[in-house]
């Protein structure tokens, strides 16, 4: 027993030493021992843990090495939503943001931080130990990547110091430093593998690796920039982050407290130049109100807080040569020209390709093969050609001729009215369109069918097993098991995932159909408004435009989609397969509005129109699209339709504000019919204003 106590004591001592030296090296950049000494301590701990498995600890420093076991990424709901920030590229807009706040609330403190270009992460700590790491995902649900995050040495597994809450979250950015990115791409080039386009993509791809040992090797880093919890030690942003630093978190040393627009702009101007010498990618500055109480008063929009904004730096540019132009065909038939360039270093990465968008841009810039062109990264991510250096043009250059037939199927291209792009109209016979629609259908935000990646879809298509999305539901395990790179186990897993997809909610099925211009959010609004696919199919243009987010262009695209008999046939087959084509019924909360006919008009501060409509139904009321003699009252927001207002006044219909309506029904109810723009309740405000 005494020997075991000595062993445990040595193991705990080794863990404490390794955690300390790991923090000194990766967070403080001030190592106290040589690498050899650190490795010796690590090897001793690994040997002891292997010999005495009863003393295992999932947060031991040995997990930093990673393992070769396969990881499964489960979806996890965020305790606090991970919203995004509003962006601006304009000092004038930034100044207006500050002036709006100070005009109403007086002199205000702002915290300025560098905006790291990586992938967002939320870390949960309980009693000082890392419990979970979750990606942003869609802001509501993210992937549990805890096993991989444990290998990132700048993230503490166990906190030091004191004063941290028993349970809290801290958000930050996982990124790949330039030296790790260059080393990784050099290794991939030697191995004949496709190179990563930029550090941001490399970081995101690495975090989703199935083997944590691979993650450990790639050298990710992490900076933390926001805390969230019920009992944070301070009532402002900067003091909480300074406290987090004392607990072992890597918080940016360049975080600065500023007062007023002049100091904020001075910070931006400094880092617009100084960032070029940083060893990691940054693409802007985040400006946040420091005081949590003021954050609560400022609140949120549908997608972002009103107390923070991201200023994006102007993109860097580089001069290189245009070698050739390729043409890509998307799932909607859109033709996208892509420039092949002489490789050039730009914003820390080597650029070989750039988007040319469409024929109009090529013509406007008069781009020609062999030209010297300026390339920059739009938003620091996607390279694009912005200008031709005409002084370098050769005498024998010839104007570029845009293609008039599809490079994949040979169909003659068309241009729709009001569209800049050319399209291939051969939806049913153009390979990349067919495959693209299937890949869109199976993606996570649509049907979420595991095992059917891009390569597998192409394999199934080439072998004649699928030709459209409905064919997925006729697949059998025996069909799949005999194909290359698959087997019985993979085939069974795919079939099981296909079966599970039949329970995916209607909104995601609607999104998965791939109707032109109908994105994830629009699909949610349509599902909430119409409740079923049959109602969407039967709707005319005017009715479609009554749904939030649906304008004339989207309405026309929906009508065109359902006018195609091939699409109707696919939907009928999907119905037969058992997919969800009706929205779940709303839960009845009260009879407060029983028998009332109510019209929603205008734009609202705290709720979407679809959310308000769902509340009306949840309390027994009936939604009307237009005002008439039977209308009991109107819930009016900003910019209420003048025709509705005039008619309401003529008929003497009562008009309620958003807050009056919420008071009438006794407070907002939670609905899952559409994306919410609901502001936090009083009890939630202190928590939710600490999210960024």
C-alpha positions in Angstrom: 0.0 0.0 0.0 2.8 2.3 0.9 4.5 1.7 -2.4 1.3 2.5 -4.3 0.9 5.7 -2.3 4.5 6.6 -3.4 3.7 5.8 -7.0 0.6 7.9 -6.9 2.5 10.8 -5.3 5.1 10.6 -8.0 2.5 10.5 -10.8 0.7 13.6 -9.3 4.0 15.4 -8.9 5.0 14.7 -12.6 1.6 15.9 -13.8 2.0 19.1 -11.8 5.5 19.7 -13.1 4.5 19.0 -16.7 1.5 21.3 -16.5 3.7 24.1 -15.1 6.4 23.7 -17.8 3.8 23.4 -20.5 2.3 26.7 -19.5 5.6 28.4 -19.3 6.6 27.2 -22.8 3.3 27.5 -24.8 1.5 30.4 -23.0 4.2 32.6 -21.5 6.9 31.8 -24.1 9.5 31.6 -21.3 10.6 28.0 -20.9 12.6 27.1 -17.8 13.8 23.6 -18.8 15.3 22.1 -22.0 13.1 20.0 -24.4 15.1 16.9 -23.4 14.3 17.4 -19.7 10.6 17.9 -20.5 10.5 14.8 -22.7 12.2 12.8 -19.9 9.5 13.8 -17.4 6.8 13.0 -20.0 8.2 9.5 -20.7 8.4 8.7 -17.0 4.8 9.7 -16.5 3.6 7.7 -19.6 5.5 4.6 -18.3 3.9 5.0 -14.8 0.4 5.5 -16.2 0.8 2.4 -18.4 2.0 0.3 -15.4 -0.6 1.6 -13.0 -3.8 2.2 -15.0 -5.8 2.5 -11.8 -4.3 6.0 -11.5 -5.4 7.1 -15.0 -6.7 10.7 -15.4 -8.4 11.9 -18.6 -6.8 15.3 -18.1 -3.2 14.0 -17.6 -0.6 15.9 -19.6 0.0 12.6 -21.5 -3.2 13.3 -23.5 -1.3 16.1 -25.2 0.4 13.5 -27.3 -2.9 12.3 -28.7 -3.8 8.7 -29.8 -4.5 6.8 -33.0 -8.0 5.8 -32.0 -10.9 6.9 -34.1 -12.9 9.8 -32.7 -16.6 10.3 -33.0 -17.9 13.8 -33.1 -21.3 14.1 -31.3 -23.5 17.2 -31.8 -23.9 19.2 -28.6 -26.3 22.0 -27.9 -24.6 25.2 -26.7 -25.6 26.3 -23.2 -25.3 29.9 -24.4 -25.7 30.5 -28.2 -22.5 31.3 -30.1 -23.6 34.3 -32.1 -21.5 36.0 -34.8 -20.3 39.6 -34.9 -21.4 42.3 -37.3 -18.5 43.2 -39.7 -17.4 46.6 -41.0 -14.5 47.6 -43.3 -15.2 51.3 -42.8 -13.8 53.7 -40.1 -16.9 55.8 -40.7 -19.3 52.9 -39.9 -17.2 52.1 -36.8 -17.3 55.7 -35.6 -21.1 55.7 -36.2 -21.3 52.5 -34.1 -19.5 54.2 -31.2 -21.4 57.5 -31.6 -24.8 55.7 -31.4 -23.8 54.1 -28.1 -22.4 57.3 -26.5 -25.2 59.5 -27.7 -27.6 57.5 -25.6 -25.3 56.2 -22.8 -22.5 58.7 -22.5 -18.8 58.1 -22.4 -18.1 54.4 -22.7 -15.1 52.0 -22.3 -14.3 49.6 -25.1 -12.0 46.6 -25.2 -10.1 46.3 -28.5 -8.7 42.8 -29.4 -7.0 41.4 -32.4 -9.4 39.2 -34.5 -7.7 35.9 -34.9 -8.4 34.0 -38.2 -9.2 30.5 -37.2 -12.1 28.5 -35.9 -14.3 29.4 -32.9 -14.3 27.1 -29.8 -16.2 27.0 -26.6 -14.5 25.4 -23.6 -16.5 24.3 -20.5 -14.6 24.0 -17.1 -16.1 22.4 -14.0 -14.3 22.7 -10.7 -11.2 23.9 -12.6 -11.0 20.9 -15.0 -11.7 20.9 -18.7 -15.0 19.0 -19.3 -15.9 19.7 -22.9 -14.8 21.6 -26.0 -17.4 22.3 -28.7 -17.1 24.0 -32.1 -19.4 26.9 -33.1 -21.4 24.8 -35.5 -24.5 26.7 -36.4 -24.4 28.8 -33.3 -27.0 26.6 -31.5 -25.4 23.1 -32.0 -21.7 22.3 -32.4 -19.4 19.3 -32.5 -17.8 17.9 -29.3 -14.1 17.9 -30.2 -12.8 17.5 -26.6 -10.4 14.7 -27.4 -8.7 16.7 -30.1 -8.6 20.0 -28.1 -6.8 18.3 -25.2 -3.8 18.0 -27.5 -3.5 21.8 -27.9 -0.9 22.7 -25.4 -1.9 26.3 -24.9 -5.3 25.2 -23.5 -5.1 24.3 -19.8 -6.5 20.9 -18.8 -6.5 21.8 -15.2 -6.7 25.5 -14.0 -4.2 27.0 -11.6 -4.7 29.8 -9.1 -8.1 30.4 -7.4 -11.3 32.4 -7.7 -12.7 30.7 -10.8 -16.4 29.8 -10.9 -17.3 26.1 -10.3 -18.9 26.0 -13.8 -18.2 28.4 -16.7 -17.4 28.6 -20.4 -14.6 30.4 -22.1 -14.7 31.1 -25.8 -11.8 31.7 -28.1 -10.2 31.0 -31.5 -8.2 27.9 -32.4 -5.7 28.8 -35.1 -2.7 27.5 -36.9 0.5 29.7 -36.6 2.3 30.3 -39.9 5.3 28.1 -39.0 2.9 25.1 -38.3 1.0 25.9 -41.5 4.2 26.0 -43.6 5.5 22.8 -42.1 2.2 21.0 -42.6 2.0 22.0 -46.3 5.6 21.0 -46.9 4.9 17.5 -45.5 1.7 17.2 -47.6 3.6 18.3 -50.8 6.2 15.6 -50.2 3.5 13.1 -49.7 1.7 14.2 -52.9 -1.4 15.3 -50.9 -3.5 18.4 -51.7 -2.2 21.5 -49.9 -4.3 23.5 -47.5 -5.3 26.9 -49.0 -4.7 28.9 -45.8 -4.1 28.6 -42.1 -7.8 29.1 -41.3 -8.9 26.1 -43.4 -6.0 24.1 -42.0 -7.1 24.8 -38.5 -10.7 23.9 -39.1 -9.7 20.7 -41.0 -7.3 19.7 -38.3 -9.8 20.1 -35.5 -12.1 17.6 -37.2 -9.3 14.9 -37.6 -10.4 11.4 -36.6 -7.1 10.7 -34.8 -6.0 13.0 -32.0 -2.4 12.1 -32.6 -2.6 13.8 -36.0 -4.0 16.9 -34.3 -1.2 16.9 -31.7 1.4 16.8 -34.5 0.0 19.7 -36.5 0.7 22.4 -33.9 -2.5 24.2 -33.3 -2.7 27.2 -30.9 -5.6 28.9 -29.1 -6.3 32.3 -27.7 -9.3 32.9 -25.4 -11.3 36.1 -25.6 -14.7 35.8 -23.8 -16.1 34.2 -20.6 -19.7 33.0 -20.1 -21.3 31.9 -16.9 -23.7 32.6 -14.0 -21.2 33.7 -11.4 -18.3 35.4 -13.2 -16.0 37.2 -10.7 -16.3 40.6 -12.3 -19.0 42.8 -14.0 -16.8 43.8 -17.0 -15.0 42.1 -19.8 -11.4 43.0 -19.3 -11.2 42.2 -15.6 -12.7 38.7 -16.2 -10.1 38.1 -18.9 -7.3 39.2 -16.7 -8.6 36.8 -14.1 -8.7 34.1 -16.7 -5.1 34.8 -17.6 -4.1 34.2 -13.9 -5.9 30.8 -14.0 -3.7 29.6 -16.9 -5.6 30.7 -20.0 -3.8 32.2 -23.0 -5.3 35.6 -23.4 -4.0 38.0 -26.0 -1.3 40.3 -24.6 -2.5 42.9 -27.1 -6.0 43.3 -25.6 -6.4 47.0 -24.8 -8.9 49.2 -22.9 -9.9 52.2 -25.0 -12.0 55.3 -24.3 -13.8 56.9 -27.2 -13.5 56.6 -31.0 -10.0 58.3 -31.2 -8.3 55.6 -29.1 -10.1 52.8 -30.9 -9.1 54.1 -34.3 -5.5 54.6 -33.1 -5.4 50.9 -32.0 -6.7 49.8 -35.4 -4.2 52.0 -37.3 -1.3 50.6 -35.3 -2.3 46.9 -35.8 -3.2 47.3 -39.5 0.6 47.6 -40.0 2.0 45.8 -37.0 0.0 42.6 -37.7 2.2 41.8 -40.6 5.0 40.8 -38.2 2.8 38.5 -36.1 3.5 34.8 -36.3 -0.2 33.9 -36.7 -3.1 35.1 -39.0 -5.3 38.0 -38.0 -7.9 39.7 -40.2 -9.2 42.6 -38.1 -10.0 44.1 -34.7 -12.9 43.3 -32.4 -14.4 46.2 -30.5 -16.6 45.4 -27.4 -18.3 47.4 -24.8 -16.5 46.6 -21.5 -19.3 47.0 -19.0 -21.7 44.0 -18.8 -24.6 46.1 -17.5 -24.4 48.3 -20.6 -24.2 45.3 -22.8 -27.5 44.1 -21.3 -29.1 47.4 -22.1 -27.8 47.4 -25.7 -29.0 43.8 -26.3 -28.9 41.8 -29.5 -30.1 41.7 -33.1 -31.2 38.4 -34.7 -27.6 37.4 -35.4 -25.2 39.5 -33.3 -24.8 41.7 -30.3 -25.4 45.5 -30.5 -22.4 46.0 -28.1 -19.7 44.6 -30.3 -18.4 44.9 -33.9 -15.6 43.5 -35.9 -13.5 45.9 -38.0 -11.9 44.0 -40.9 -8.6 45.1 -42.2 -8.3 46.0 -45.9 -6.9 43.0 -47.8 -3.3 42.8 -48.8 -2.6 42.5 -52.5 0.2 41.0 -54.6 1.2 41.0 -58.3 1.4 37.8 -60.3 0.8 36.3 -63.7 -2.5 34.9 -65.0 -1.6 31.5 -66.6 -5.0 30.1 -67.6 -8.7 30.0 -66.7 -10.8 27.0 -65.7 -14.6 26.9 -65.5 -16.4 25.1 -62.7 -20.1 24.1 -62.7 -22.0 24.3 -59.5 -25.0 22.3 -58.3 -27.4 25.1 -59.6 -25.7 25.1 -63.0 -23.8 28.4 -62.2 -20.6 28.7 -64.2 -17.7 30.1 -62.1 -14.4 31.0 -63.9 -11.3 30.3 -61.8 -7.9 31.9 -62.5 -4.8 29.8 -62.4 -1.9 32.0 -61.2 1.8 31.9 -61.0 2.2 31.1 -57.2 2.6 34.2 -55.1 2.9 34.8 -51.3 -0.1 36.8 -50.0 -1.1 37.5 -46.4 1.1 34.6 -45.2 0.0 31.9 -47.7 0.9 30.9 -51.2 -1.9 31.7 -53.7 -2.2 29.7 -56.9 -5.9 30.2 -57.8 -8.4 33.1 -57.6 -12.1 33.6 -58.4 -13.1 35.7 -61.4 -16.8 35.6 -60.5 -18.4 36.0 -64.0 -18.0 37.2 -67.6 -18.9 40.8 -66.6 -16.0 41.0 -64.2 -13.6 39.6 -66.7 -14.8 42.1 -69.3 -14.8 45.0 -66.9 -11.2 44.3 -65.9 -10.2 43.3 -69.5 -8.3 40.3 -68.1 -6.2 38.4 -70.6 -4.1 35.2 -70.4 -0.5 36.2 -69.6 -1.5 39.5 -67.9 0.2 40.7 -64.7 -2.7 41.0 -62.3 -3.1 42.2 -58.7 -4.6 39.6 -56.3 -6.0 40.2 -52.9 -7.9 38.2 -50.3 -11.5 39.2 -50.0 -12.1 39.2 -46.2 -8.6 37.7 -45.9 -10.0 34.3 -47.1 -10.9 34.0 -50.8 -8.3 35.3 -53.3 -9.7 37.5 -56.1 -8.2 39.5 -59.0 -8.8 43.2 -58.5 -6.8 44.9 -61.3 -4.6 44.3 -64.4 -1.2 46.0 -64.6 -1.6 47.3 -68.1 2.0 48.5 -68.3 3.1 44.9 -68.2 0.8 43.7 -71.0 2.5 42.2 -74.0 1.9 43.4 -77.5 0.5 40.1 -78.7 -2.2 39.7 -75.9 -5.7 38.9 -77.1 -9.0 39.7 -75.4 -10.4 36.8 -73.4 -13.3 34.9 -74.9 -15.8 33.6 -72.4 -17.2 30.1 -73.1 -20.7 29.7 -74.5 -21.1 25.9 -73.8 -21.0 23.9 -70.6 -17.4 22.5 -70.1 -19.0 19.4 -68.6 -22.0 18.4 -70.7 -21.7 20.7 -73.8 -25.1 22.3 -73.3 -25.4 25.9 -74.5 -25.1 28.3 -71.6 -27.9 30.8 -70.7 -28.0 34.0 -68.8 -31.2 34.7 -66.8 -32.6 38.2 -66.5 -30.9 40.1 -63.7 -28.2 37.5 -63.3 -24.5 38.1 -63.8 -23.5 34.5 -64.1 -24.0 32.1 -67.0 -25.8 28.8 -66.3 -25.9 25.4 -67.7 -29.7 24.6 -68.1 -29.1 20.8 -68.4 -30.1 20.0 -64.8 -30.9 16.4 -65.3 -27.9 15.5 -67.6 -25.0 17.6 -66.3 -22.8 15.5 -64.0 -21.5 18.1 -61.5 -25.0 19.5 -61.1 -26.5 16.1 -60.3 -23.7 15.2 -57.9 -23.7 18.7 -56.4 -27.4 18.4 -55.6 -26.9 15.0 -54.0 -24.0 16.3 -51.9 -26.0 19.3 -50.8 -28.9 17.0 -49.8 -26.8 14.8 -47.5 -24.8 17.5 -45.8 -25.2 18.0 -42.1 -27.4 21.1 -42.2 -29.8 19.2 -44.5 -30.3 15.4 -44.1 -27.1 14.7 -42.2 -26.4 11.3 -43.8 -23.1 10.0 -42.4 -20.8 7.9 -44.6 -21.9 9.5 -47.9 -19.0 11.9 -48.5 -18.2 13.5 -51.8 -16.1 10.6 -53.0 -18.7 8.0 -52.1 -21.5 10.0 -53.8 -19.3 10.1 -57.0 -18.6 6.4 -56.7 -22.4 5.6 -56.4 -23.2 7.9 -59.3 -20.5 6.4 -61.6 -21.8 2.9 -60.7 -25.4 3.8 -61.6 -26.7 3.4 -58.1 -28.0 6.9 -57.7 -29.0 9.6 -60.2 -30.9 11.9 -57.9 -31.6 12.4 -54.2 -34.6 10.1 -54.2 -32.4 7.2 -55.3 -30.6 7.4 -51.9 -33.7 5.8 -50.3 -33.6 2.8 -52.6 -30.0 1.9 -51.7 -29.4 -1.5 -50.1 -26.4 -2.6 -48.0 -25.6 -5.3 -50.6 -25.3 -2.7 -53.3 -22.8 -0.7 -51.3 -20.6 -3.5 -49.7 -19.1 -4.6 -53.0 -17.9 -1.1 -54.0 -14.2 -0.1 -53.7 -13.2 1.4 -50.3 -16.5 0.2 -48.7 -17.4 -3.0 -47.0 -20.2 -4.6 -45.0 -19.7 -2.5 -41.9 -19.5 0.8 -43.8 -22.5 -0.2 -45.9 -24.6 -1.0 -42.9 -23.6 2.3 -41.3 -24.6 4.2 -44.4 -28.0 2.5 -44.6 -28.6 3.1 -40.9 -27.8 6.8 -41.4 -30.1 7.0 -44.4 -32.9 5.5 -42.3 -32.3 8.0 -39.4 -32.5 10.8 -41.9 -36.2 10.1 -42.4 -36.8 11.8 -39.0 -35.1 15.1 -40.0 -37.5 18.0 -39.5 -39.3 19.5 -42.5 -37.3 22.7 -42.6 -34.1 20.8 -43.2 -35.7 18.6 -45.8 -36.9 21.7 -47.6 -33.4 23.2 -47.5 -31.9 19.9 -48.7 -34.0 20.0 -51.9 -31.6 22.6 -53.1 -34.1 25.1 -54.4 -32.2 28.0 -55.9 -31.7 30.9 -53.5 -33.5 29.0 -50.6 -30.8 28.8 -47.9 -31.0 27.3 -44.5 -32.7 30.3 -42.9 -35.2 30.9 -45.7 -36.2 27.2 -45.5 -36.9 27.6 -41.8 -39.1 30.6 -42.4 -41.0 28.8 -45.2 -41.5 25.7 -43.1 -42.8 27.9 -40.2 -45.1 29.9 -42.5 -46.6 27.2 -44.7 -46.3 24.1 -42.4 -46.1 21.6 -45.3 -44.5 20.9 -48.6 -48.0 20.7 -50.2 -48.7 24.3 -49.0 -45.4 25.6 -50.4 -46.0 23.9 -53.7 -49.6 25.3 -54.0 -48.6 28.9 -53.0 -48.6 31.6 -55.6 -46.0 34.4 -55.8 -47.9 36.8 -53.6 -48.4 34.1 -50.9 -44.8 33.1 -51.0 -43.6 36.7 -50.5 -45.7 36.9 -47.3 -43.1 34.6 -45.6 -40.1 36.3 -44.0 -36.9 36.4 -46.1 -38.8 35.6 -49.3 -38.6 38.3 -52.0 -39.5 38.3 -55.6 -36.4 36.5 -56.8 -36.7 33.7 -54.2 -40.5 33.4 -54.9 -39.8 33.0 -58.6 -37.2 30.4 -58.0 -39.5 28.3 -55.8 -42.3 28.5 -58.4 -39.8 27.4 -61.2 -38.6 24.5 -59.1 -42.1 23.1 -58.5 -43.0 23.7 -62.2 -40.5 21.0 -63.2 -42.2 17.6 -63.4 -38.9 15.8 -62.5 -38.7 17.7 -59.2 -42.4 16.8 -58.4 -41.6 13.1 -59.1 -38.6 13.3 -56.8 -40.7 14.8 -54.0 -43.4 12.1 -54.4 -40.7 9.4 -54.1 -39.3 11.1 -51.0 -42.8 11.2 -49.5 -43.1 7.5 -50.1 -39.7 6.9 -48.5 -41.1 8.5 -45.3 -39.4 11.8 -45.1 -40.9 14.7 -43.1 -42.8 17.1 -45.3 -44.9 18.7 -42.6 -43.9 20.9 -39.7 -44.5 19.7 -36.2 -47.6 21.1 -34.6 -47.2 24.0 -32.2 -47.8 23.4 -28.5 -50.9 25.1 -27.2 -49.9 27.3 -24.2 -53.2 29.1 -23.4 -56.5 30.3 -24.8 -55.7 34.0 -24.3 -56.1 34.8 -28.0 -58.9 32.3 -28.7 -61.1 33.5 -31.6 -58.9 36.5 -32.3 -57.8 37.4 -35.8 -54.4 39.0 -35.8 -52.2 40.7 -38.4 -48.4 41.0 -38.0 -46.8 43.9 -39.9 -43.4 45.6 -39.9 -40.0 44.7 -38.5 -39.5 43.9 -34.8 -36.7 44.4 -32.3 -36.9 41.3 -30.2 -38.7 38.7 -32.3 -39.0 37.6 -35.9 -42.4 37.8 -37.5 -42.6 34.0 -37.8 -41.9 33.8 -34.1 -44.7 36.2 -33.3 -47.0 34.2 -35.5 -46.1 31.0 -33.7 -46.9 32.7 -30.4 -50.3 33.8 -31.7 -51.1 30.2 -32.6 -49.7 28.9 -29.3 -52.2 31.1 -27.5 -55.2 30.2 -29.6 -55.2 33.0 -32.1 -55.4 33.0 -35.9 -52.9 34.8 -38.2 -54.3 36.9 -41.0 -52.2 38.1 -44.0 -54.3 41.2 -44.6 -56.4 43.7 -42.6 -60.2 43.4 -42.9 -63.4 44.0 -40.9 -62.8 40.7 -39.0 -59.3 41.7 -37.8 -59.2 42.1 -34.0 -55.8 43.9 -33.8 -52.5 44.4 -35.5 -49.1 43.8 -33.9 -47.0 46.5 -35.5 -43.3 46.9 -35.7 -41.1 49.5 -37.5 -41.9 50.3 -41.1 -45.5 48.9 -40.9 -47.0 48.8 -44.3 -48.7 52.1 -45.1 -51.6 50.4 -46.8 -52.3 48.2 -43.7 -52.0 51.2 -41.4 -54.4 53.3 -43.5 -56.9 50.4 -43.6 -56.6 49.8 -39.9 -57.3 53.4 -39.1 -60.3 53.4 -41.5 -61.7 50.3 -39.8 -60.8 51.3 -36.3 -58.6 48.2 -35.8 -56.5 48.4 -32.6 -52.7 48.5 -33.0 -50.4 46.9 -30.4 -46.7 47.3 -30.1 -44.4 44.3 -29.8 -44.0 44.8 -26.0 -47.8 45.3 -25.5 -48.4 42.1 -27.4 -45.9 40.2 -25.2 -47.5 41.6 -22.1 -50.9 40.5 -23.4 -49.9 36.9 -23.7 -48.1 36.9 -20.4 -44.5 36.8 -21.7 -42.8 35.2 -24.7 -43.0 31.5 -25.2 -40.2 29.4 -26.6 -40.9 28.2 -30.1 -38.8 26.2 -32.6 -40.7 27.2 -35.7 -38.1 29.7 -37.1 -34.8 31.3 -36.3 -35.2 33.5 -33.2 -34.3 37.1 -32.8 -35.5 37.1 -29.2 -33.5 39.2 -26.8 -32.4 37.6 -23.6 -34.8 37.7 -20.7 -33.9 39.7 -17.6 -32.6 36.6 -15.9 -30.5 35.7 -19.0 -29.1 39.1 -19.8 -26.1 39.0 -17.5 -25.1 35.6 -18.9 -25.7 36.2 -22.5 -23.9 39.5 -22.7 -20.7 37.7 -21.9 -20.6 35.6 -25.1 -18.0 37.2 -27.3 
